[in-house]
């Protein structure tokens, strides 16, 4: 049995098929009256791609485009959360204002998930994982596997299709 859960970190790639993991996070939040931090991690450009882009635009333009993209993604998260809550939750399951907090960070997904979990003192980490082969089943998805092996916090892994 889980201890009292007040802060849930839900980490998502926001790809199609990730709703079952979000539903699990929302269900846990409803059960425990917990806050959910909905985290999406943007992987940084590798050095080759960054150098290529820099040949096409100034650092200022690149920075501006980056900031606009992060803001757009955060808005997309807010819309996705609202849409999910409107479409899939009945009145008894509705989340309170501010109970789901969208967050976009940049970095290596597993490292950022662990850092944010520590920062918010998450009582539970919820993630989905997609596996496409028996080898994939063994490794349980690289990000989920690395998070599970490097945290002492409970992790709920939801298989996704």
Secondary structure as UniProt FT lines:
FT   STRAND          7..11
FT   TURN            16..17
FT   HELIX           19..32
FT   STRAND          35..42
FT   HELIX           47..56
FT   HELIX           59..88
FT   HELIX           91..93
FT   TURN            97..98
FT   STRAND          100..106
FT   HELIX           109..120
FT   STRAND          124..130
FT   HELIX           134..139
FT   HELIX           142..149
FT   STRAND          154..160
//
